[in-house]
Amino acid sequence: SRDHSFAPDTCVTDAEVAALPLLCAEILRRLGLEAPPTGLRGSHFTRWKLLCMLRARGGDVDKAAARALQCIDAVDLAIQMARRYEAAPQRCRELYARSMPSGVFGKDRRGY
C-alpha cells in the first residue's frame, strides 16, 4: 500500500506503518523521554527516519531502536567535534585541513 505522508513514489507496507509508532515509543522509552525532542535530535523521529531504521533492521523494532540510539549518539558526537573544531585556534584548523586523512574535509593526505 502507499502512504503519501512519505512521498508519492514510496511504497510502505501496512506492517511497516503499524510498526512506526512502536519504534518511536521504544526509542523514547530508551532515552527516558515522553515526547520527541525539538531541534536536530528531533530529526531522528521523523516518519521517514523511523522507516529507514526499521527497514535497515529487517522490520525488527528492538534492533531498529538499538541502532537509532547509536545514530543519535553518533550525531551528538559529530556536533561536539565540530564545535571543538570551530573553537580551535586558526593554526590548529589549518593543521587539520592539511593533515587530516579523512572526515569532515572528505579527502586523504594526497588530496583525493
N, C-alpha and C positions, 0 to 999 in steps of 0.2 A: 504494500500500500504506500501511498505518498503522504508525506506530512509536509505541507508547504511552508511551515514555520521554519524549516531549514533552508531549502532552496527549491525552486521549481523542478530541477532535474535530479534531486536527491531521493532515492528510494529508501525508506525506513520501514522496517517490519513492525508489526503490532507488538511483537515481543520486545523489540528494542525500545519502542515508545513506552511500554509498560515498565521497563527496567530503569529508565532515566530518573524518575523520582526516587526510586530505591537507591540508586547510585549516589544521587545528590544527598540524600538523607544519611547515607553511610559515611560519606566524606565529611559532612558536617559533624556527625557524631564523633568521628575520629579526631577532628580538630577541636571538639568541645564547643562548637558554635550552634546557635539556634537558627541562624539565617545566613545566607551567603554574604561575605564581606563586600564592601564597596571598593572601588579603585581597582588596581591591577590584580589583586588577589581574587576579585570577583569574576575576572575573566575565565577562571578555571571552572566556573559554574554555569557557563552558557550551555544551552542545549546542544550546540554543535560540539563543544569541547567534551561534554559528557558522552556524547555519541562516539566521538573519536576514541576516548578512553575505553569505553565499553567494547567497541569493535576490536581494538588492539589487544584485548584480553579475551577474545572469543565469547563475549557475552557474559563472562563471569563477573558479577558485581563486586565480590570480595577482592578479586585480583585487580579489577579496574580501580577500586578505591585505594588500594595499596599503591598502585602506580601513580594515581593522581596526587597522593601525598608526596611521593618522590619528586614529581614535576613541580609542585608548589614550592618545595624546599629548594629545588634547583634554580627556579626563577628568583626566589628570595636571595640566594647566594650570589647569583649573577648581578642583581641590583646592588648588593653590598659591595661587590668587587668594582662595579662601575663607579660607585660613589667614592671609593678609595682612590681609584684612578683619577677621577676628576679633582679630588682634593690634593693629589700629589703635586710636588713642585714640577715646574716645566721641564727641568733637566731629567727628572725621572720619567715623565711621559715620553720625552724624546728617546730615552733609552729603551723604553718598552716598545715604541714604534719601530725602532731599528733592530731590536734583538728578539722580540717575542716570536717564537717559531710558528704560532698559530693563534687561533682565538679571535678576539674582537677585531683584529686587523685583517684576518682572513688570508694570510699569506705566510709562507715559510721564510727562512732567513735568506733564501736566494731570490725572494720576490715573487714566488709563484703561489 
